[in-house]
Amino acid sequence: MFAIPKPRLRLLTQIVLLISVVVFASMLLAGTFFSVLLERVVASYIGQNALNVARMTALNERIVEAFDDPDPAAVIQPIAERIRRETGASYVVVGSREGIRYSHTNPELIGGEMQGGDNAPVLAGESIISEAVGSMGPSLRGKTPVLNAGGEVIGIVSAGFTSGSIRSVVEGYTRSIAGLSAALLAAGIIGAYLIARRVKKLIFGLEPGEIAFLFKEKEATIEAIRDAIVAVNRQGIIVTMNRRARELLQMHSLAVGGRLTHRPLLEAAREVAETRQGYSDHRVFLDSEVYALHAEPILSGGRAEGTVFTFHTESEIERLTGEFSKIRAFADNMRAQTHEYLNTLNTISGLLTLGHTDKAAEIISGEVRERQDVIAFLMSSVPDPLIAACLLGKSNRARELKVQLEIDPDSHLTGPPEGLDSQALVTVLGNLLDNAMEAARGRQDGEPLVRLSFTDLGHDIVFDIEDNGPGIPPERESDVFVSGYSTKPGGNRGLGLAIVKHALQSVHGQIYLDRSGLGGARFTVTVPKRPPSTREAR
């Protein structure tokens, strides 16, 4: 049998109940404390007030003089009653040293003996505050001696307030405290409800269990993604990195809780925050690695609260798309050759139609000879198949772009040095030739021309690539190898030469920039046949 789940209170109800209980308990404790404190304060105040009334009565000259009269009560009673009414005391009793009453709220008790049994300290000259049960029941009273002109005790004054009157005062204050507590409790419950609704809105109406599940689900999903994912907030603090990002970017000082300091990433985050739109297919350098970058904003209420970056290494992209790249390169070569052959075939067809068979035969022979000459030259002068294939592909690409690519016939490589990364040289040559052809095409007059020469005489392999394009201004020569710099319009530019420099670092090569005799730029690449450590060892 399936277990029936226990009903659970919703988060809104829990918050309201919790805050209400806390407010109620706080109000109850505060009310009880203030009630007890108030009762003590009121008792102390009333006791002191009773003593003040007694002292004021004892200092009345008429009362002091009346003690020498044959009938003291006749004089003292009306004065004591007037003082009682004016001060609000429950009673004002004046008695002799022997404790015989000369005044009382109830005239019938005049002449009787004062009660309470606490006259001894008063007769000794002290003033006291005491609680006792007298003729009017329990009361809080103040007692003080009546002194004659010689300072002798001739009587006693007792002024007091009954327990009932004290209780009525305390109850009045208690009712006020209870009313205030009830109002605060009601305000607390209303506030608890409003706070609970606000919290529910901020968490999209989800319950704690749902939030915990979503958090775990999000964490597991991000960790399962094979792309490197990094999330930063508006302050540039990294808040999330998945496992792939930690493996890939641990050497780049990127860690959860750290601040993003890489300038291109900060600019990307700022652009995403301003536009509230993501972008992809950008390239960035982190230390010595090139990454393909995708950025997406984290939106909340129409405001970008952060950015999520997705990273792919160039080597990973090349590895994943290697076969596709080969097919595409083959297709590009075929397309360039097909385009060129179609033009040639159309020309030959026209010549044959017009009856110029000799001229057609001459074009066919020249075309075959030129193709064979290029292939034969590369096969004999460039033993490395990767470099030869790269140069053949660029030759075909130049034909398609209507750029004349001249390879110095004296150029020659004896063979790939042991341990040399040919792929790095292909990256260098491919990017430099692409840049040179594009620069040559920017020439306003004349035929675009790119010239290539290479040799490995001596200890280094040397490549010279020059063009007849507009060239690079001298003041910009130091900027061309910086990631992001480009003289061409459009975004996602300026990575070709930065990639070249990085590839050369892997083979300990150098690159130099100069003015070409053709009018454009000249790049000279030198790559040692053996790493420096190997040569030093020998």
Helices and strands as residue ranges (DSSP letters): H 11-58, H 61-66, H 72-87, E 91-96, G 107-109, H 120-123, E 128-134, E 137-147, E 153-162, H 163-202, H 208-224, E 228-233, E 238-241, H 243-249, G 250-252, H 263-275, E 279-286, E 289-300, E 303-313, H 314-320, H 322-354, H 357-381, H 385-400, E 404-407, H 422-441, E 449-455, E 460-467, G 474-476, H 496-506, E 510-515, E 521-528, H 532-537
